[in-house]
Amino acid sequence: MAASERVTFLLGGAALGAISMAAYHKMNQPKPLPAVVRPPSPPTSATAPVPAVKKPMANAMDLRENARHIVPFGMPGPVNDVVYRNSYVTSYNRRDRNPNWVAEHITTETLKRAEGVDRANSKFKEDDQIPVQFRARLQDYVKSGFDRGHMVPAADVKNSQAGMDDTFYLTNIAPQVGEGFNRDYWAHVETFCRSLASKFSNVYVFTGPLYLPHQEQDGKFYVKYQMIGNPPNVAVPTHFYKVILTETNGKFSVGAFVLPNQTIADSTPLEAFKVPLDAVERGTGLTFFDRLGPNKANVPDLCKQTKCEIVLSKFHQAKKNAELSA
């Protein structure tokens, strides 16, 4: 099974199963009994049931007031925090200590390097907007064997040192395999996203983790992933997604990609990881670009508007040339 087919299967199998089960029940419904020719006599006044008093539906205010009696000492949530930064917006998951999604807007302007902006000036840091007990910590990554993988890469924010610095908050970070993924193929995908700004006026990107099921020897599917930290707090995603919307003169295109968190050879075509947008939505529980309205389903495929292929940065190209000449 191809990578894209397997991911689509894992993300969409449950929905297909539900449809099949519904069809099965429909086909096996018992046939209705023949109608009674003569209706029964109406009940006498002595036996007539008293009609139930239909209570008016509670409005939102009534329900909120009722909640005061159910949870008088406060709600236990939220599980997620939305954090607003100069260069992105993120939804952070307190349980997994990873973002659910991070959104960015790439243009030719954001990619222009302003004077003095340098990645070397940026440092990884814990996010003080997250309650202390739910924060991912720098110590969690020490000797974990995983990189601190950016969702919004620093290279996407060259127009502002403050914006670049923001990308180093751990609310924009998740554990990624280093060699062969974060430092290589994933970086190539990030370069591809930046290259779209030269072809489209606006590039909107959502990036985040996935925790997909894996079939084991007993034939059953399990969601299993490593935890890092001491105590182990931070979940290691099995996969990562990028959902991309491009726009020029009111014309849109959409692409969605799901990549396994593992070493991927540079020779692997990017389209091997292309999946339908709704597959990512089912796998994450999120919905993307709903403000496009009813036309969302008819937005053209990004890979039919431009060539979807990884792009090696100058650094990676030089590295590759050095390896070939060695």
Secondary structure as UniProt FT lines:
FT   HELIX           3..27
FT   TURN            45..47
FT   HELIX           60..70
FT   TURN            72..73
FT   STRAND          80..84
FT   STRAND          89..93
FT   TURN            94..97
FT   STRAND          98..106
FT   TURN            108..111
FT   TURN            115..116
FT   HELIX           119..121
FT   TURN            128..129
FT   HELIX           132..134
FT   HELIX           138..141
FT   TURN            142..143
FT   STRAND          147..150
FT   HELIX           154..156
FT   HELIX           161..166
FT   TURN            167..168
FT   HELIX           170..172
FT   STRAND          173..176
FT   HELIX           178..182
FT   TURN            183..184
FT   HELIX           185..195
FT   HELIX           196..198
FT   STRAND          202..210
FT   STRAND          214..215
FT   TURN            217..218
FT   STRAND          221..222
FT   STRAND          227..228
FT   TURN            229..232
FT   STRAND          234..235
FT   STRAND          239..248
FT   TURN            249..250
FT   STRAND          251..260
FT   TURN            266..267
FT   HELIX           270..273
FT   HELIX           277..284
FT   HELIX           290..298
FT   HELIX           302..305
FT   HELIX           314..325
//
